[in-house]
Amino acid sequence: MRNRAPFNLTLPLNIWNALLALFSIMGTVMLFPEFIGTIQNNGFQASYCKVYGFTKGSNGFWGWLFIVSKLFELADTVFLVLRKKPLMFLHWYHHILTLIYAFYSYPHTPGFNRWGIFMNFFVHAFMYSYYFLCSMKMRIPRRVAMFITSLQILQFVLSVLILAHLGILIYVRKVDCDFDDSIFKLALFMDITYLILFVNFFCKAYVFGGGKSKYKIDKKKQ
């Protein structure tokens, strides 16, 4: 494999990125009514404290699809390996840990998964649409890649803040939430490490590297 020329997988990669972009857009659209409705009807705090109807009906179905999709997203790594692209620690760590968390938390879905799943669909809608355009050899302004990475960082900042407040509600104020201690600790560990790694990625790609380093987001999928 080491001496083999990289596989030309342009067409499969185009199709793959297009499918994941469409899937993420649909997930965002389908979960948005319940997401925003829970905040409007029950309050911001309740949206990550209580499950309510998040696991029922179409929301439950799309939540299940989200879990299963984390298995299929491992194909991203297969494409990188077969095309002999750099396999960054951030890439495989993020995929593996998210997969573990998704399946571990699914049987006892906590209220804060509403935020995690919706934000992941939302960010991936932009990310895989961008990857699709890159795989089509379209020239995309560098600021688009910076925007997507910034969006990912914002996702983890919000996640850490929500989990920190939830920890205060549970352990200090003794509020009754739909909650599992081990899932909470895994989520907090996961999001803190993601935040550190993505900030480091951003600095190397767009600050210290001046946007010309090998860490640019568009190099990962082209």
ZAMARGU-4260 file (C-alpha; in steps of 0.2 Angstrom, whole numbers, plus 5000, padded with zeros to 4 digits):
<rodrens>
0) 5000/5000/5000 | 5014/5012/5004 | 5021/5010/4986 | 5005/5011/4978 | 4999/5026/4968
5) 4985/5036/4976 | 4968/5030/4970 | 4958/5042/4959 | 4941/5043/4969 | 4935/5060/4962
10) 4918/5054/4957 | 4914/5043/4973 | 4921/5058/4984 | 4909/5070/4975 | 4894/5059/4978
15) 4899/5055/4996 | 4901/5074/5001 | 4885/5078/4992 | 4875/5065/5001 | 4882/5070/5018
20) 4879/5088/5014 | 4861/5084/5009 | 4859/5073/5025 | 4865/5086/5036 | 4854/5100/5029
25) 4839/5088/5031 | 4844/5084/5049 | 4845/5102/5053 | 4828/5106/5045 | 4819/5092/5053
30) 4825/5095/5070 | 4824/5114/5070 | 4805/5115/5075 | 4807/5104/5090 | 4823/5113/5095
35) 4817/5131/5094 | 4800/5125/5100 | 4807/5118/5116 | 4816/5134/5120 | 4801/5145/5116
40) 4789/5134/5126 | 4799/5128/5141 | 4814/5140/5142 | 4833/5140/5137 | 4838/5130/5153
45) 4825/5117/5150 | 4831/5114/5132 | 4847/5105/5139 | 4839/5099/5156 | 4824/5090/5149
50) 4822/5078/5135 | 4803/5081/5132 | 4798/5074/5115 | 4816/5075/5108 | 4817/5056/5106
55) 4799/5053/5099 | 4792/5053/5082 | 4802/5061/5068 | 4814/5068/5080 | 4818/5051/5087
60) 4820/5044/5070 | 4832/5058/5065 | 4841/5056/5081 | 4844/5038/5077 | 4850/5042/5060
65) 4862/5054/5067 | 4869/5040/5078 | 4871/5028/5063 | 4878/5041/5052 | 4894/5042/5064
70) 4898/5024/5058 | 4896/5029/5040 | 4907/5045/5042 | 4922/5034/5045 | 4922/5033/5026
75) 4930/5050/5027 | 4945/5042/5034 | 4945/5028/5021 | 4945/5042/5007 | 4960/5050/5015
80) 4970/5034/5017 | 4966/5028/4999 | 4970/5045/4992 | 4986/5046/5002 | 4981/5062/5010
85) 4988/5067/5028 | 4978/5059/5042 | 4978/5071/5056 | 4976/5067/5074 | 4962/5079/5075
90) 4953/5070/5061 | 4953/5052/5068 | 4952/5057/5086 | 4936/5067/5082 | 4928/5053/5072
95) 4931/5039/5084 | 4927/5048/5101 | 4911/5055/5093 | 4906/5038/5087 | 4909/5031/5105
100) 4899/5045/5113 | 4885/5043/5101 | 4882/5025/5104 | 4886/5026/5122 | 4873/5040/5126
105) 4859/5034/5114 | 4851/5022/5126 | 4849/5035/5139 | 4848/5051/5129 | 4851/5066/5141
110) 4842/5083/5138 | 4859/5091/5132 | 4860/5079/5117 | 4846/5090/5109 | 4860/5104/5108
115) 4874/5092/5103 | 4864/5084/5089 | 4856/5099/5082 | 4873/5109/5082 | 4882/5095/5074
120) 4869/5093/5060 | 4870/5112/5057 | 4889/5114/5056 | 4890/5098/5045 | 4878/5106/5033
125) 4890/5120/5030 | 4906/5109/5031 | 4900/5095/5019 | 4893/5107/5007 | 4910/5116/5007
130) 4919/5099/5005 | 4908/5095/4990 | 4912/5111/4981 | 4931/5108/4985 | 4930/5090/4978
135) 4922/5098/4962 | 4938/5108/4960 | 4929/5124/4963 | 4939/5139/4970 | 4932/5144/4986
140) 4938/5159/4996 | 4949/5155/5011 | 4938/5165/5022 | 4925/5152/5019 | 4936/5139/5027
145) 4940/5150/5041 | 4921/5153/5044 | 4918/5134/5045 | 4932/5131/5057 | 4926/5146/5068
150) 4908/5139/5067 | 4915/5122/5074 | 4924/5131/5088 | 4909/5141/5092 | 4899/5124/5093
155) 4911/5117/5106 | 4912/5134/5116 | 4893/5133/5117 | 4893/5115/5122 | 4906/5117/5136
160) 4896/5132/5143 | 4880/5122/5142 | 4888/5107/5151 | 4896/5119/5164 | 4879/5127/5168
165) 4871/5110/5168 | 4884/5104/5181 | 4880/5118/5192 | 4861/5114/5191 | 4864/5096/5194
170) 4878/5095/5207 | 4875/5112/5216 | 4857/5117/5214 | 4851/5099/5214 | 4839/5103/5199
175) 4829/5088/5193 | 4836/5085/5175 | 4835/5071/5162 | 4853/5066/5166 | 4866/5053/5167
180) 4882/5056/5176 | 4894/5045/5166 | 4887/5052/5149 | 4889/5070/5156 | 4907/5067/5161
185) 4911/5059/5144 | 4902/5074/5135 | 4912/5087/5145 | 4929/5078/5142 | 4925/5076/5123
190) 4919/5094/5120 | 4934/5102/5130 | 4947/5091/5120 | 4938/5096/5104 | 4938/5114/5108
195) 4957/5114/5112 | 4961/5104/5096 | 4951/5115/5085 | 4958/5131/5092 | 4975/5124/5089
200) 4970/5119/5072 | 4963/5136/5068 | 4979/5145/5074 | 4991/5133/5064 | 4980/5135/5048
205) 4975/5153/5048 | 4985/5163/5061 | 5003/5156/5062 | 5003/5148/5045 | 4995/5164/5037
210) 4982/5153/5028 | 4996/5144/5018 | 5000/5129/5030 | 4996/5111/5026 | 4982/5112/5040
215) 4970/5122/5029 | 4953/5114/5030 | 4951/5113/5011 | 4966/5101/5010 | 4957/5088/5020
220) 4944/5084/5007 | 4950/5089/4990
</rodrens>
